[in-house]
Amino acid sequence: HSQITIKQGTVADIQPTLVQLTNGEQLQFDYLVVALGISRFAPIGIRSSTKSEFVAELAESYAQLDSAKSVVVVGGGAVGIELAADIKCDFPHKSVTLVHSRALPLPGPFKDELRHNVVDILQNSIGVELVLGQRVIAQEPASADMADTFTDMPEHVSSTATDATLTLSGGQTLHGDWVVRCLGTRDKKSIINLPSSTQEPIFGANGIRVKDTMQIDDVAYPHIYACGDICSRDTVKLAGVAMYGAYIAAINIARTISSVSNDSPTLEESPLYPSKILLLMSKDHFIMQLGDEIWEKEKTRQYVSDDMGLQGSINGLSLNKVPAAYSPFDLAPAF
């Protein structure tokens, strides 16, 4: 659309009326949508900014994985579970071990029944070795993400090590030709420079605090919205919920701009969705919980595709064709 300008850059600072990029450029705004997501260490987090860089990044990780006879994945959240399962299914001759500090994998608002089913699939159907209830207390050599401090964004810091020995809290040692740590996420507080006007901080325990309208929950910032993984709205971060939050933010900004100056428009509110998780443990093994219900495999299959959702994502992002542009701003204002 002629009214949309796309800039590729890295955000250094977000202030109440401007965004500062690392190249020194400043972008003034009347309204802002913060959709920066959350950070993960490389290679789970993507440090690339171009396709060619991304292909090279993947090739580097693949070469390390391909040459390894033994793989250790540390962290039994959704990412660690899926990564360990995918590696074992694609490289069945490799030894793959998943280490998790709790008695069962998959933290979050999920049933133990689901967790036990995940353990059964990993161990008995796929062949992943599980070490549960033990923490990694030492690793030699350490991966870069284990440093006490680092100045780069997590996506630029590697969480992998080759030919490494891990010491566990129970005294056991493990060796991995390739070790990857999948230990949660990092927020982006450091670049959000929005002082709170109340005793409540802008960032809550789960992200930027937002209202049901997706506006930041602070009277000083009715013009700033946050959606997706960076906002505190949902315990379980889901792509579909993030997309709908962006839709709500866009509708509300359009209504506010289009309203008569002294008129307060009625803003849309995003509903709260039940927690959900769909674990894709390779193409043949999957399990889903929606709210309090664990779905049967055949019922879940409708959400599983051979390409693991690639084509659906391409279609959803309109990468095959550009949809017809329409905006209320294409029309003359009616006064």
C-alpha angles and dihedrals in degrees: 000000000000091000094056120085119190118206123185112211147110121267114233100174140004116206131176094272107013145044118219118209124206090246089063097256117138123209115201116206143186092196130019135192113201107206101153097135120208130295130249128183118258136299090028088043112058116234096179123105098188135045093245091052090048093051089051091047091052092047091054093052092043092052091053091047095044093053094048122097093189128038128191120195114195115205128044101217121118093283094049092046094050094043094051091046094048093049093049093047094047094041104030092169092062124091107240121188127184117202120197129173096220130069091250131027128242112056117210141069096323135122122260086231088066091048092051089050090052091051090050093050094047096046105032105025102034105022102235114155111232127208106186132180095027132104128212104245098174139016128188117226094023121219119240093254090064092068116115092236137010132173100210125088111264091252087066093050119082121230093191134094133182127222091006133164119213125201115207129209090249092058096257120132126212131193124211128183084204122022124186125184117214099182108152134276141296126227126228100235091132093071098039104089100177112132113216117243091207139043089269115089120235089240117060126191091279102036141289110351111242138178124236086266088061090245116135107268095243126094090226093066112045087139095058122079130186127197140164126030094338093066126079096229100105131038091207110050111224130181094221093052090047091053092049091048089055089051091053091048092050093048092049094048090050091049092049094049092045095048124099109266096251095039123095108217123220106252127212118245126213115232121232111253126211116255113268139178132181112191114200106198096183121311096296104044124059141144134188139197121191114185105317095335124098107206125227115249095249091050090050093049092080088071094048123084132182091246091049091243099309097130092044090053091049090051092045091053091047091235092146095054137357112247120233109278118239129166132164085235090066087072127072111258115257111228 
